Amino acid sequence: MGPELHLQMIAHRTTELRQEADSYRRAREAQEDNKAHSSEKPRRSLFGKIIPA
């Protein structure tokens, strides 16, 4: 295998790994965000406070 081909393979694999890492990071951030929002109290509308059910 020539050195040029080897460098191209390394560059391509590096790009793939970076994309995977970005995808994993975004998924992890979304999970953390969902956990943060699920622990909050449910919001009530203005009408729910004024007009009892």
Buried (B, 14 or more C-beta within 10 A) or exposed (E): EEEEEEEEEEEEEEEEEEEEEEEEEEEEEEEEEEEEEEEEEEEEEEEEEEEEE
